[in-house]
Amino acid sequence: MKNFKRNGIRISCAIAGLLLAALPACAERPSINDLVSRIQEKYEQTSDLKARFVQESTLKTMKRTEREEGAVYFKRPKRMLWDYTKPSAKKLVINPRTAWLYVPEDKMVYVQDSNKIFNSKLTIKFLTGIGKLKDDFNIRYSQPDTDGKGDFLLDLTPKNPGPEAGFEKLHVTVGKDTFMITRCSFKDVYGNSTVISFADIKINNHLPDSLFTFKPPAGVEVQKVP
């Protein structure tokens, strides 16, 4: 189902960005090896994460950009909630067994085995908390390696590229002082481009497992996706 597939691709890229989210400040630009080691160490120390996000998606065929925003919650292993609030509400809720996509304006809930909504093994590895950046990505500084504010620009390329990866390259902006991710962008396999910006990132919040389950409201149609 296309809605699940698109959200799966976007999530895989967003996760890769969020893994970089809370690096300690550094006086000068670290080497790529040092940076990746710090990223992986921080990821392994992070049990959960929450943030606000703004997502801008440009559809290639329609030449139109859609802007959405809301809050995202992530908990290891394999739990996520994307709570869209603007311009219209919708929820994507994932736990180790089930995924729900709730679209209130359509009065529809789409339900699927959570492992099937992700179109790449790379995403599954990150969601289950066993992903290794050095194993899965080639990571380098972009050219140029900083933006107009001096923030660092990184390129993450899957080591196993192709349709299953969902994207060819992920571009990431990291704050030069805070080492927090401020932006990530990519093009999916259909040529659609997505930019996701994060703010107010907080880690290790003791998020309850109950946050990552969903009960369809009365009066909505529930459709099971193969």
Backbone as ProteinMPNN parsed JSONL, in Angstrom:
{"seq_chain_A": "MKNFKRNGIRISCAIAGLLLAALPACAERPSINDLVSRIQEKYEQTSDLKARFVQESTLKTMKRTEREEGAVYFKRPKRMLWDYTKPSAKKLVINPRTAWLYVPEDKMVYVQDSNKIFNSKLTIKFLTGIGKLKDDFNIRYSQPDTDGKGDFLLDLTPKNPGPEAGFEKLHVTVGKDTFMITRCSFKDVYGNSTVISFADIKINNHLPDSLFTFKPPAGVEVQKVP", "coords_chain_A": {"N_chain_A": [[0.853, -1.193, 0.0], [0.616, 2.187, -0.946], [0.705, 4.422, 0.82], [1.816, 3.377, 3.21], [4.266, 2.539, 2.171], [5.52, 4.91, 1.288], [5.699, 6.282, 3.749], [7.355, 4.487, 5.094], [9.794, 4.708, 3.672], [10.387, 7.421, 4.165], [10.628, 7.35, 6.934], [12.843, 5.667, 7.274], [14.903, 7.28, 6.395], [14.618, 9.44, 8.104], [15.197, 8.271, 10.564], [17.892, 7.643, 10.266], [18.82, 10.243, 10.307], [18.035, 11.066, 12.908], [19.636, 9.484, 14.481], [21.948, 10.874, 14.673], [21.477, 12.803, 16.497], [22.242, 13.868, 19.07], [24.954, 14.586, 19.564], [27.959, 15.357, 21.433], [29.268, 18.671, 21.853], [32.012, 20.0, 19.919], [35.28, 21.361, 19.594], [36.516, 21.683, 17.103], [36.139, 20.596, 13.682], [35.493, 17.181, 13.65], [37.195, 14.166, 12.518], [35.829, 12.004, 9.973], [35.749, 9.327, 10.818], [35.956, 9.597, 13.634], [33.641, 11.048, 14.104], [31.594, 9.283, 13.236], [31.973, 7.199, 15.054], [31.256, 8.446, 17.453], [28.593, 8.989, 16.885], [27.508, 6.355, 16.703], [28.027, 5.398, 19.291], [26.469, 7.155, 20.831], [23.939, 6.532, 19.851], [23.641, 3.892, 20.745], [23.415, 4.387, 23.414], [21.021, 5.599, 23.642], [17.787, 5.207, 24.605], [15.231, 6.098, 24.02], [13.562, 8.701, 22.098], [12.327, 11.978, 21.408], [10.851, 14.522, 19.365], [10.07, 17.623, 17.641], [8.877, 18.019, 14.29], [9.185, 19.184, 10.895], [8.022, 18.514, 7.754], [8.647, 18.559, 4.356], [7.483, 17.696, 1.298], [8.055, 17.085, -2.062], [6.283, 16.266, -4.83], [7.164, 14.557, -7.678], [5.706, 14.028, -10.077], [3.516, 15.718, -9.878], [4.601, 18.144, -9.379], [4.463, 19.652, -7.016], [4.685, 20.96, -3.732], [4.243, 19.689, -0.527], [3.624, 20.598, 2.781], [4.046, 19.438, 6.03], [3.626, 19.015, 9.566], [4.506, 18.102, 12.974], [4.882, 15.86, 15.736], [7.41, 13.483, 16.64], [8.078, 10.274, 17.969], [10.335, 7.925, 19.224], [11.319, 4.701, 20.137], [13.519, 2.241, 21.256], [13.152, -1.319, 21.279], [12.177, -0.938, 17.893], [9.85, 0.759, 17.896], [7.706, 3.358, 17.046], [6.152, 6.578, 16.679], [4.57, 8.741, 14.611], [3.132, 11.703, 14.752], [1.173, 13.609, 13.081], [0.121, 16.955, 12.838], [-0.451, 19.293, 11.401], [-0.986, 20.207, 7.97], [-3.293, 18.814, 8.365], [-4.595, 16.273, 10.532], [-2.996, 13.139, 11.199], [-1.887, 9.843, 11.991], [0.918, 7.709, 12.333], [1.6, 4.754, 13.679], [3.752, 2.483, 15.218], [4.716, -0.663, 16.405], [6.528, -3.589, 17.677], [4.924, -5.587, 16.509], [2.666, -4.607, 15.041], [1.485, -2.151, 12.692], [-0.122, 0.954, 12.341], [-1.881, 3.179, 10.297], [-3.539, 6.053, 10.579], [-6.004, 8.026, 9.228], [-7.822, 10.59, 9.876], [-9.545, 12.39, 8.399], [-10.404, 10.862, 6.298], [-11.676, 8.897, 7.588], [-10.454, 6.418, 8.02], [-8.486, 3.58, 8.901], [-5.502, 2.028, 8.368], [-4.081, -1.134, 8.637], [-1.275, -3.155, 9.313], [1.165, -5.801, 9.292], [3.979, -4.939, 11.084], [6.615, -5.403, 10.236], [6.417, -5.495, 7.509], [5.973, -2.986, 6.456], [8.235, -1.618, 5.995], [10.539, -1.089, 3.465], [13.135, -1.932, 3.284], [15.908, -3.808, 4.49], [17.722, -2.363, 5.882], [16.34, -0.338, 7.294], [14.885, -1.884, 9.111], [16.943, -2.947, 10.679], [17.896, -0.666, 12.015], [15.608, 0.088, 13.454], [15.326, -2.058, 15.159], [17.413, -1.719, 16.786], [19.959, -2.697, 16.255], [21.489, -1.717, 14.266], [24.439, -0.739, 12.493], [26.254, 1.998, 11.739], [28.708, 2.191, 10.306], [28.743, -0.225, 9.031], [26.525, -0.154, 7.363], [26.379, 2.266, 5.955], [28.165, 4.414, 3.699], [29.86, 7.182, 4.729], [30.466, 10.6, 4.462], [31.88, 13.93, 4.477], [30.001, 16.511, 2.95], [30.393, 18.353, -0.142], [30.182, 21.679, -0.594], [31.529, 21.365, 2.819], [30.301, 22.681, 4.859], [27.482, 24.813, 5.694], [25.982, 28.078, 5.064], [25.896, 29.046, 7.65], [27.912, 27.797, 8.904], [27.388, 25.28, 9.81], [27.791, 21.706, 9.789], [27.804, 19.616, 6.887], [26.717, 16.515, 5.767], [26.957, 13.491, 3.814], [25.201, 10.513, 3.484], [25.428, 7.374, 2.193], [23.862, 4.409, 1.205], [25.461, 1.258, 1.632], [24.574, -0.898, 0.269], [23.131, -0.177, -2.323], [20.11, 0.519, -4.233], [16.726, -0.379, -5.283], [15.594, -1.498, -2.931], [16.74, -0.111, -0.854], [15.476, 2.331, -0.878], [16.322, 4.962, -1.089], [18.921, 6.936, -2.623], [20.851, 8.61, -1.553], [21.392, 10.297, 1.504], [21.19, 13.51, 2.722], [22.532, 15.451, 5.276], [22.328, 17.934, 7.804], [24.298, 19.195, 10.395], [24.449, 20.892, 13.439], [27.037, 23.201, 14.126], [27.85, 23.929, 16.681], [26.165, 22.684, 18.56], [25.964, 20.119, 17.588], [23.613, 18.916, 16.881], [21.107, 17.459, 14.832], [19.69, 19.389, 12.313], [18.439, 19.219, 9.929], [17.447, 17.009, 7.292], [17.606, 15.562, 4.04], [16.38, 13.977, 1.039], [15.931, 12.011, -1.989], [13.403, 9.852, -3.083], [12.902, 6.532, -4.536], [11.153, 7.063, -6.553], [11.647, 9.555, -7.452], [10.623, 11.605, -5.978], [11.123, 14.277, -3.711], [12.128, 14.877, -0.338], [12.262, 16.845, 2.57], [13.194, 16.986, 5.897], [12.964, 18.61, 8.909], [14.19, 18.923, 12.229], [13.406, 19.735, 15.642], [13.746, 20.759, 19.093], [14.778, 18.333, 20.222], [14.806, 15.58, 22.346], [16.233, 13.136, 24.47], [16.055, 9.821, 25.962], [13.605, 9.66, 27.598], [11.995, 7.992, 29.027], [9.749, 6.862, 27.734], [6.538, 5.367, 27.64], [5.604, 2.002, 26.681], [2.983, 1.849, 25.959], [2.455, 4.101, 24.487], [2.926, 3.446, 21.925], [0.913, 2.027, 20.664], [-2.331, 1.474, 19.184], [-5.774, 2.132, 19.127], [-8.395, 1.813, 17.027], [-10.749, 4.424, 16.494], [-14.279, 4.534, 17.201], [-16.556, 4.085, 14.514], [-14.869, 4.36, 12.319], [-13.455, 3.036, 9.299], [-11.679, 0.015, 9.109], [-8.959, -1.197, 7.461], [-7.186, -3.961, 6.443], [-3.898, -4.416, 5.417], [-2.147, -6.361, 3.103]], "CA_chain_A": [[0.0, 0.0, 0.0], [1.538, 3.285, -1.189], [0.876, 5.269, 2.002], [2.785, 2.728, 4.098], [5.577, 2.494, 1.516], [6.122, 6.245, 1.351], [6.068, 6.57, 5.131], [8.493, 3.644, 5.435], [10.993, 5.315, 3.103], [10.683, 8.653, 4.898], [11.068, 6.999, 8.281], [14.199, 5.129, 7.24], [15.82, 8.4, 6.279], [14.536, 10.237, 9.324], [15.907, 7.559, 11.629], [19.321, 7.861, 10.066], [19.1, 11.578, 10.81], [17.871, 11.146, 14.35], [20.754, 8.809, 15.138], [23.004, 11.861, 14.842], [20.806, 13.952, 17.074], [22.681, 14.437, 20.346], [26.388, 14.494, 19.733], [28.524, 16.414, 22.247], [29.917, 19.747, 21.118], [33.432, 19.788, 19.669], [35.92, 22.637, 19.291], [36.808, 21.72, 15.689], [35.481, 19.526, 12.942], [36.135, 15.88, 13.854], [37.326, 13.328, 11.337], [34.639, 11.195, 9.742], [35.8, 8.14, 11.682], [35.624, 10.01, 14.997], [32.239, 11.454, 14.116], [30.75, 8.096, 13.141], [32.103, 6.466, 16.319], [30.444, 9.151, 18.44], [27.196, 8.758, 16.508], [27.121, 5.0, 17.075], [28.041, 5.298, 20.751], [25.294, 7.873, 21.345], [22.765, 5.754, 19.473], [23.533, 2.735, 21.618], [23.067, 4.867, 24.752], [19.71, 6.245, 23.559], [16.678, 4.25, 24.672], [14.103, 6.682, 23.293], [13.783, 10.057, 21.592], [11.153, 12.692, 20.908], [11.211, 15.781, 18.709], [9.121, 18.214, 16.705], [9.402, 17.942, 12.93], [8.51, 19.771, 9.742], [8.314, 17.675, 6.59], [8.254, 19.146, 3.079], [7.598, 16.667, 0.276], [7.761, 17.543, -3.415], [5.889, 15.149, -5.686], [7.754, 14.787, -8.994], [4.713, 14.014, -11.147], [2.573, 16.821, -9.72], [5.38, 19.366, -9.221], [3.82, 20.365, -5.921], [5.307, 20.705, -2.444], [3.322, 19.602, 0.598], [4.29, 20.834, 4.064], [3.359, 18.857, 7.175], [4.415, 19.105, 10.796], [3.967, 17.387, 14.12], [5.854, 15.356, 16.709], [7.814, 12.103, 16.417], [8.564, 9.574, 19.151], [11.05, 6.714, 18.829], [11.802, 3.922, 21.271], [14.078, 0.939, 20.932], [13.332, -1.656, 19.869], [11.135, -1.025, 16.866], [8.625, 1.475, 18.243], [7.689, 4.732, 16.558], [4.885, 7.289, 16.503], [4.61, 10.004, 13.879], [1.859, 12.356, 15.048], [1.042, 14.794, 12.229], [-0.915, 17.862, 13.336], [-0.739, 20.334, 10.406], [-2.246, 20.96, 7.924], [-4.379, 17.945, 8.832], [-4.113, 15.268, 11.468], [-2.896, 11.717, 10.887], [-0.939, 9.161, 12.866], [1.539, 6.459, 11.955], [1.994, 4.138, 14.948], [4.443, 1.227, 14.936], [5.366, -1.408, 17.484], [7.16, -4.771, 17.079], [3.997, -6.497, 15.844], [1.626, -4.019, 14.205], [1.574, -0.752, 12.267], [-1.41, 1.573, 12.04], [-1.898, 4.506, 9.686], [-4.88, 6.589, 10.824], [-6.285, 9.261, 8.492], [-9.153, 10.976, 10.375], [-10.439, 13.024, 7.43], [-10.944, 9.797, 5.454], [-12.285, 7.924, 8.492], [-9.826, 5.158, 7.654], [-7.302, 3.083, 9.587], [-4.847, 0.954, 7.633], [-3.362, -1.971, 9.596], [-0.366, -4.064, 8.634], [2.297, -6.362, 10.024], [4.944, -3.845, 11.101], [7.818, -5.729, 9.477], [6.168, -5.402, 6.072], [5.823, -1.631, 5.942], [9.542, -1.092, 5.649], [10.946, -1.706, 2.203], [14.557, -2.247, 3.268], [16.465, -4.417, 5.683], [18.456, -1.304, 6.581], [15.427, 0.289, 8.235], [14.577, -2.844, 10.165], [18.106, -3.046, 11.563], [17.934, 0.507, 12.889], [14.47, 0.065, 14.361], [15.52, -3.093, 16.171], [18.512, -1.318, 17.651], [21.202, -3.417, 15.993], [22.14, -1.122, 13.108], [25.791, -0.219, 12.621], [26.421, 2.972, 10.673], [29.869, 1.872, 9.486], [28.422, -1.401, 8.224], [25.403, 0.072, 6.455], [26.504, 3.49, 5.173], [29.382, 5.176, 3.434], [29.58, 8.519, 5.26], [31.526, 11.571, 4.195], [31.453, 15.318, 4.466], [29.558, 16.985, 1.649], [31.167, 19.429, -0.758], [31.018, 22.091, 0.547], [31.277, 20.6, 4.035], [29.526, 23.502, 5.788], [26.532, 25.709, 5.047], [26.243, 29.489, 5.292], [26.012, 29.309, 9.089], [29.035, 27.053, 9.439], [26.977, 23.948, 10.24], [28.39, 20.648, 8.994], [26.96, 18.928, 5.914], [27.15, 15.132, 5.587], [26.274, 12.607, 2.871], [25.132, 9.108, 3.876], [25.069, 6.559, 1.045], [23.762, 2.985, 1.564], [26.477, 0.39, 1.043], [23.861, -1.789, -0.64], [22.146, 0.675, -2.986], [19.123, -0.139, -5.081], [15.327, -0.102, -4.931], [15.256, -1.904, -1.577], [17.215, 0.895, 0.088], [14.469, 3.385, -0.823], [16.917, 6.242, -1.433], [20.309, 6.804, -3.059], [21.747, 9.365, -0.682], [20.759, 11.13, 2.519], [21.964, 14.712, 3.033], [22.256, 15.79, 6.67], [22.949, 19.129, 8.371], [24.582, 19.05, 11.822], [24.839, 22.163, 14.033], [28.467, 23.255, 14.417], [28.068, 24.101, 18.121], [25.387, 21.721, 19.343], [26.026, 18.799, 16.941], [22.267, 18.385, 16.752], [20.597, 17.462, 13.469], [18.691, 20.409, 12.042], [17.78, 19.008, 8.641], [17.901, 15.923, 6.416], [16.859, 15.576, 2.787], [16.641, 12.842, 0.157], [14.979, 11.693, -3.042], [13.063, 8.436, -3.044], [13.111, 5.815, -5.796], [10.21, 7.579, -7.538], [12.058, 10.902, -7.818], [10.027, 12.589, -5.074], [12.104, 14.772, -2.74], [11.608, 15.13, 1.004], [13.132, 17.54, 3.515], [12.653, 16.888, 7.248], [13.695, 19.416, 9.886], [13.883, 18.524, 13.599], [13.632, 20.748, 16.677], [13.411, 20.331, 20.464], [15.089, 16.907, 20.349], [15.083, 15.155, 23.72], [16.479, 11.705, 24.506], [15.906, 9.077, 27.213], [12.46, 10.268, 28.276], [11.221, 6.923, 29.665], [8.459, 6.782, 27.058], [5.876, 4.085, 27.911], [5.271, 1.188, 25.515], [1.584, 2.102, 25.605], [2.409, 5.195, 23.516], [3.136, 2.896, 20.597], [-0.187, 1.148, 20.268], [-3.418, 2.309, 18.675], [-7.108, 1.542, 19.075], [-9.194, 2.579, 16.066], [-11.961, 5.032, 17.074], [-15.57, 4.029, 16.707], [-17.079, 4.731, 13.322], [-13.918, 4.416, 11.215], [-13.262, 1.772, 8.577], [-10.369, -0.589, 9.319], [-8.569, -1.978, 6.279], [-5.95, -4.712, 6.637], [-3.03, -4.377, 4.253], [-1.369, -7.613, 3.02]], "C_chain_A": [[0.89, 1.245, 0.0], [1.765, 4.165, 0.027], [1.9, 4.685, 2.958], [4.168, 2.78, 3.483], [6.269, 3.84, 1.589], [6.565, 6.573, 2.764], [7.257, 5.735, 5.568], [9.793, 4.216, 4.922], [11.377, 6.558, 3.871], [11.213, 8.355, 6.283], [12.495, 6.497, 8.273], [15.213, 6.243, 7.172], [15.803, 9.254, 7.542], [15.288, 9.597, 10.472], [17.4, 7.782, 11.499], [19.72, 9.246, 10.537], [19.038, 11.675, 12.315], [19.003, 10.46, 15.102], [21.886, 9.775, 15.43], [22.618, 12.956, 15.832], [21.44, 14.566, 18.3], [24.174, 14.266, 20.58], [26.906, 15.613, 20.624], [29.222, 17.459, 21.382], [31.413, 19.483, 20.995], [34.045, 21.095, 19.199], [36.234, 22.767, 17.805], [36.152, 20.537, 15.013], [36.202, 18.202, 13.17], [36.327, 15.166, 12.521], [36.047, 12.519, 11.178], [34.622, 9.987, 10.656], [35.429, 8.482, 13.119], [34.141, 10.359, 15.107], [31.311, 10.247, 14.113], [30.805, 7.289, 14.43], [31.26, 7.117, 17.405], [28.951, 8.966, 18.163], [26.728, 7.394, 17.003], [27.057, 4.834, 18.584], [26.808, 5.966, 21.352], [24.015, 7.105, 21.049], [22.559, 4.585, 20.421], [23.166, 3.129, 23.05], [21.67, 5.477, 24.801], [18.606, 5.191, 23.566], [15.426, 4.78, 23.974], [14.407, 8.129, 22.947], [12.448, 10.663, 21.192], [11.597, 14.032, 20.339], [10.008, 16.327, 17.958], [9.726, 18.116, 15.302], [8.539, 18.742, 11.97], [8.965, 18.979, 8.528], [7.775, 18.349, 5.339], [8.535, 18.132, 1.98], [7.177, 17.239, -1.07], [7.495, 16.339, -4.3], [6.33, 15.437, -7.115], [6.693, 14.922, -10.075], [3.78, 15.218, -11.087], [3.267, 18.169, -9.582], [4.773, 20.265, -8.151], [4.483, 19.978, -4.609], [4.254, 20.733, -1.343], [4.112, 19.761, 1.895], [3.424, 20.256, 5.187], [4.25, 19.014, 8.404], [3.719, 18.388, 11.936], [5.079, 16.98, 15.064], [6.158, 13.9, 16.394], [8.382, 11.539, 17.709], [9.182, 8.255, 18.677], [11.549, 6.006, 20.076], [12.347, 2.589, 20.78], [13.446, -0.124, 21.828], [12.047, -1.509, 19.067], [9.795, -0.414, 17.266], [8.73, 2.913, 17.769], [6.261, 5.262, 16.51], [5.166, 8.592, 15.784], [3.225, 10.626, 14.001], [1.79, 13.666, 14.266], [-0.116, 15.649, 12.732], [-1.319, 18.932, 12.33], [-0.26, 19.855, 9.039], [-3.462, 20.135, 8.328], [-3.778, 16.841, 9.678], [-4.015, 13.895, 10.811], [-1.839, 11.125, 11.805], [-0.396, 7.918, 12.179], [2.135, 5.873, 13.226], [2.574, 2.761, 14.659], [4.958, 0.621, 16.229], [5.909, -2.716, 16.893], [6.227, -5.697, 16.311], [3.13, -5.84, 14.777], [1.942, -2.57, 13.859], [0.188, -0.258, 11.895], [-1.165, 2.914, 11.364], [-3.329, 5.012, 9.771], [-5.018, 7.928, 10.122], [-7.694, 9.71, 8.869], [-10.085, 11.549, 9.316], [-11.052, 12.01, 6.464], [-11.716, 8.766, 6.263], [-11.79, 6.516, 8.191], [-8.646, 4.857, 8.565], [-6.759, 1.915, 8.774], [-3.956, 0.191, 8.608], [-2.508, -2.977, 8.841], [0.642, -4.636, 9.618], [3.432, -5.348, 9.955], [6.189, -4.148, 10.28], [7.65, -5.525, 7.975], [6.087, -3.973, 5.562], [7.155, -1.024, 5.536], [10.089, -1.824, 4.437], [12.435, -2.008, 2.152], [14.979, -2.877, 4.577], [17.21, -3.386, 6.523], [17.585, -0.643, 7.634], [15.131, -0.634, 9.41], [15.718, -2.93, 11.164], [18.172, -1.858, 12.514], [16.806, 0.476, 13.902], [14.633, -0.976, 15.462], [16.73, -2.814, 17.038], [19.813, -2.036, 17.413], [21.941, -2.849, 14.788], [23.524, -0.593, 13.434], [26.047, 0.717, 11.447], [27.568, 2.618, 9.742], [29.611, 0.676, 8.589], [27.434, -1.078, 7.112], [25.564, 1.282, 5.537], [27.956, 3.825, 4.864], [29.076, 6.611, 3.824], [30.752, 9.431, 4.979], [30.967, 12.976, 4.362], [31.044, 15.696, 3.049], [30.554, 18.007, 1.11], [30.2, 20.504, -1.222], [30.629, 21.328, 1.814], [30.569, 21.393, 5.12], [28.548, 24.357, 5.002], [26.879, 27.151, 5.38], [26.405, 29.872, 6.743], [27.195, 28.579, 9.711], [28.655, 25.678, 9.966], [27.505, 22.901, 9.262], [27.368, 19.964, 8.095], [27.541, 17.551, 5.639], [26.32, 14.44, 4.512], [26.344, 11.189, 3.4], [24.616, 8.308, 2.687], [24.98, 5.095, 1.459], [24.858, 2.169, 0.894], [25.867, -0.641, 0.109], [22.763, -0.99, -1.33], [21.192, -0.129, -3.855], [17.726, 0.16, -4.599], [14.983, -0.449, -3.496], [15.678, -0.868, -0.544], [16.214, 2.044, 0.208], [14.995, 4.759, -1.182], [18.372, 6.009, -1.827], [21.268, 7.489, -2.097], [20.924, 10.214, 0.275], [21.696, 12.295, 2.837], [21.555, 15.205, 4.42], [22.999, 17.059, 7.071], [23.087, 18.957, 9.87], [25.058, 20.393, 12.364], [26.293, 22.17, 14.478], [28.768, 23.37, 15.906], [27.379, 23.019, 18.94], [25.531, 20.287, 18.839], [24.668, 18.104, 16.947], [21.852, 18.463, 15.282], [19.535, 18.546, 13.33], [17.895, 20.125, 10.778], [18.32, 17.75, 7.982], [17.021, 15.919, 5.179], [17.284, 14.396, 1.921], [15.62, 12.801, -0.961], [14.692, 10.21, -2.977], [13.201, 7.819, -4.437], [12.172, 6.285, -6.899], [10.565, 8.994, -7.999], [11.418, 11.985, -6.98], [11.065, 13.004, -4.037], [11.426, 15.119, -1.425], [12.677, 15.822, 1.843], [12.468, 17.473, 4.881], [13.549, 17.668, 8.192], [13.228, 19.045, 11.287], [14.194, 19.667, 14.566], [13.227, 20.165, 18.026], [13.636, 18.834, 20.668], [15.471, 16.593, 21.789], [15.226, 13.633, 23.734], [16.266, 11.146, 25.904], [14.829, 9.697, 28.118], [11.6, 9.259, 29.034], [9.82, 6.839, 29.054], [7.826, 5.412, 27.305], [5.585, 3.329, 26.623], [3.849, 1.451, 25.032], [1.426, 3.236, 24.595], [2.414, 4.659, 22.085], [2.128, 1.796, 20.254], [-1.364, 2.034, 19.895], [-4.713, 1.512, 18.651], [-7.972, 2.373, 18.137], [-10.453, 3.151, 16.731], [-13.212, 4.396, 16.488], [-15.971, 4.79, 15.452], [-16.106, 4.846, 12.171], [-13.798, 3.042, 10.569], [-11.832, 1.285, 8.798], [-10.062, -1.491, 8.125], [-7.223, -2.652, 6.543], [-5.176, -4.732, 5.316], [-2.177, -5.641, 4.216], [0.109, -7.371, 3.298]], "O_chain_A": [[1.799, 1.366, 0.822], [2.886, 4.617, 0.259], [2.759, 5.407, 3.466], [5.147, 3.036, 4.184], [7.455, 3.921, 1.91], [7.667, 7.08, 2.972], [8.092, 6.213, 6.336], [10.795, 4.219, 5.637], [12.547, 6.749, 4.201], [12.134, 9.019, 6.76], [13.283, 6.847, 9.152], [16.263, 6.175, 7.811], [16.844, 9.732, 7.993], [15.939, 10.283, 11.261], [18.09, 8.069, 12.477], [20.801, 9.434, 11.094], [19.897, 12.301, 12.935], [19.295, 10.819, 16.242], [22.695, 9.536, 16.326], [23.351, 13.933, 15.99], [21.185, 15.743, 18.559], [24.603, 13.853, 21.657], [26.362, 16.716, 20.591], [29.709, 17.146, 20.296], [32.011, 18.829, 21.85], [33.401, 21.859, 18.48], [36.219, 23.883, 17.287], [35.676, 19.606, 15.662], [37.402, 18.105, 12.911], [35.701, 15.517, 11.521], [35.275, 12.365, 12.125], [33.577, 9.654, 11.215], [34.675, 7.747, 13.756], [33.477, 10.006, 16.082], [30.357, 10.187, 14.889], [29.786, 6.747, 14.86], [30.618, 6.422, 18.192], [28.151, 8.808, 19.085], [25.683, 7.284, 17.643], [26.138, 4.201, 19.102], [26.179, 5.425, 22.261], [23.115, 7.033, 21.886], [21.437, 4.316, 20.851], [22.664, 2.303, 23.812], [21.186, 5.834, 25.875], [18.505, 4.382, 22.644], [14.653, 4.009, 23.405], [15.377, 8.711, 23.433], [11.554, 9.97, 20.705], [12.596, 14.604, 20.776], [9.053, 15.604, 17.673], [10.947, 18.129, 15.148], [7.346, 18.95, 12.191], [10.163, 18.8, 8.308], [6.59, 18.673, 5.264], [9.684, 17.753, 1.754], [6.091, 17.803, -1.208], [8.368, 15.495, -4.497], [5.923, 16.44, -7.702], [6.765, 15.83, -10.903], [3.305, 15.689, -12.121], [2.621, 19.214, -9.654], [4.593, 21.466, -8.349], [4.806, 18.81, -4.391], [3.472, 21.678, -1.24], [5.15, 19.126, 2.077], [2.231, 20.544, 5.281], [5.47, 19.131, 8.292], [2.523, 18.104, 11.884], [6.094, 17.667, 15.179], [5.284, 13.162, 15.939], [9.078, 12.232, 18.452], [8.616, 7.56, 17.833], [12.131, 6.629, 20.964], [11.71, 1.898, 19.985], [13.221, 0.128, 23.011], [10.97, -1.906, 19.512], [8.738, -0.991, 17.01], [9.71, 3.603, 18.05], [5.302, 4.512, 16.329], [5.905, 9.443, 16.28], [2.261, 10.13, 13.418], [2.28, 14.7, 14.721], [-1.199, 15.138, 13.016], [-2.44, 19.436, 12.402], [0.759, 19.172, 8.948], [-4.531, 20.682, 8.602], [-2.597, 16.518, 9.554], [-4.843, 13.535, 9.975], [-0.992, 11.847, 12.332], [-1.132, 7.173, 11.532], [3.074, 6.436, 13.789], [1.968, 1.963, 13.943], [5.563, 1.31, 17.05], [5.757, -2.932, 15.691], [6.7, -6.521, 15.528], [2.881, -6.433, 13.728], [2.582, -1.857, 14.632], [-0.578, -0.952, 11.226], [-0.329, 3.696, 11.816], [-4.225, 4.474, 9.121], [-4.251, 8.855, 10.38], [-8.664, 9.264, 8.256], [-11.278, 11.244, 9.314], [-12.103, 12.269, 5.878], [-12.338, 7.866, 5.699], [-12.563, 5.562, 8.115], [-7.901, 5.756, 8.954], [-7.463, 0.937, 8.523], [-3.163, 0.798, 9.328], [-2.951, -3.576, 7.861], [0.935, -4.029, 10.648], [3.811, -4.935, 8.86], [6.765, -3.238, 9.684], [8.638, -5.395, 7.251], [6.127, -3.756, 4.351], [7.195, -0.028, 4.813], [10.094, -3.054, 4.4], [12.957, -2.313, 1.08], [14.472, -2.526, 5.643], [17.313, -3.53, 7.741], [18.04, -0.409, 8.753], [15.13, -0.206, 10.564], [15.481, -2.98, 12.371], [18.473, -2.027, 13.696], [17.009, 0.797, 15.073], [14.133, -0.793, 16.572], [17.041, -3.596, 17.937], [20.698, -2.003, 18.269], [22.921, -3.439, 14.333], [23.756, -0.063, 14.52], [26.056, 0.284, 10.294], [27.432, 2.725, 8.523], [30.19, 0.571, 7.508], [27.501, -1.668, 6.034], [24.962, 1.331, 4.465], [28.856, 3.555, 5.66], [28.129, 7.202, 3.305], [31.903, 9.072, 5.232], [29.755, 13.185, 4.387], [31.658, 15.261, 2.075], [31.445, 18.464, 1.827], [29.452, 20.268, -2.17], [29.558, 20.726, 1.889], [30.265, 20.854, 6.185], [28.738, 24.605, 3.811], [27.952, 27.422, 5.919], [26.989, 30.912, 7.047], [27.455, 28.719, 10.906], [29.504, 24.974, 10.513], [27.65, 23.166, 8.069], [26.218, 19.758, 8.483], [28.723, 17.426, 5.316], [25.145, 14.75, 4.317], [27.426, 10.706, 3.731], [23.498, 8.532, 2.223], [25.943, 4.573, 2.02], [25.148, 2.368, -0.286], [26.557, -1.197, -0.745], [21.592, -1.107, -0.969], [21.434, -1.295, -4.167], [17.548, 0.874, -3.612], [14.16, 0.234, -2.886], [15.06, -0.752, 0.514], [16.108, 2.665, 1.266], [14.216, 5.641, -1.543], [18.984, 5.02, -1.423], [22.372, 7.0, -1.859], [19.894, 10.777, -0.098], [22.859, 12.086, 3.18], [20.367, 15.359, 4.703], [24.165, 17.239, 6.718], [22.121, 18.613, 10.551], [25.984, 20.982, 11.805], [26.737, 21.235, 15.144], [29.837, 22.95, 16.35], [27.949, 22.5, 19.901], [25.253, 19.342, 19.576], [24.579, 16.878, 17.009], [22.2, 19.411, 14.578], [18.598, 18.616, 14.126], [16.826, 20.694, 10.562], [19.509, 17.449, 8.093], [15.833, 16.233, 5.252], [18.394, 13.881, 2.049], [14.583, 13.461, -0.902], [15.606, 9.397, -2.834], [13.57, 8.5, -5.394], [12.372, 5.941, -8.064], [9.869, 9.569, -8.836], [11.639, 13.17, -7.233], [11.809, 12.16, -3.538], [10.29, 15.594, -1.404], [13.846, 15.434, 1.827], [11.307, 17.857, 5.022], [14.752, 17.417, 8.268], [12.032, 18.87, 11.523], [15.112, 20.457, 14.346], [12.464, 19.202, 18.094], [12.78, 18.146, 21.223], [16.336, 17.243, 22.376], [14.448, 12.924, 23.096], [16.29, 11.875, 26.896], [15.099, 10.178, 29.219], [10.584, 9.632, 29.62], [8.827, 6.755, 29.776], [8.51, 4.395, 27.192], [5.344, 3.944, 25.584], [3.546, 1.296, 23.849], [0.399, 3.334, 23.923], [1.966, 5.331, 21.156], [2.464, 0.783, 19.64], [-1.394, 3.213, 20.249], [-4.743, 0.363, 18.21], [-8.253, 3.534, 18.434], [-11.147, 2.436, 17.454], [-13.183, 3.799, 15.412], [-15.748, 5.996, 15.348], [-16.471, 5.383, 11.125], [-14.014, 2.017, 11.215], [-10.885, 2.063, 8.685], [-10.808, -2.422, 7.822], [-6.234, -1.978, 6.833], [-5.726, -5.024, 4.255], [-1.538, -5.966, 5.217], [0.904, -8.311, 3.269]]}, "name": "protein", "num_of_chains": 1, "seq": "MKNFKRNGIRISCAIAGLLLAALPACAERPSINDLVSRIQEKYEQTSDLKARFVQESTLKTMKRTEREEGAVYFKRPKRMLWDYTKPSAKKLVINPRTAWLYVPEDKMVYVQDSNKIFNSKLTIKFLTGIGKLKDDFNIRYSQPDTDGKGDFLLDLTPKNPGPEAGFEKLHVTVGKDTFMITRCSFKDVYGNSTVISFADIKINNHLPDSLFTFKPPAGVEVQKVP"}
